[in-house]
């Protein structure tokens, strides 16, 4: 996808496309007045889980971290849990507030093993 296709006036877009696949991926819109920096050591496009991590600051206020993620429906919950927890733990060491926005493709209202694991996460 080209950035011009999804541009919004007064916002910049940070994109993470799926590797070797058509469609998918994640992105974050941020106002142009915000300082943003992609954290490449946390950002990843594993085969079934994409996570885009940004450090964001408004003027002289403190930095926050934002993670946008997407889990492919048939991607193992165990692998997802490991990948996300690993990067989340690294992010915690930065000492900033963290906001996580993910589509994990699971009905958490159902009492299934997958849902219970993800609720515990």
Secondary structure, DSSP 8 states (H G I E B T S, - for coil): --HHHH--TTEEEEEE--TTSSS--EEEEEETTEEEEE-TTT-EEETTEEEEEEEEEETTS--EEEEEEEE-TTS-HHHHHHHHHHHHHHHHTTT-EEEEEEE----TTS-SHHHHHHHH-
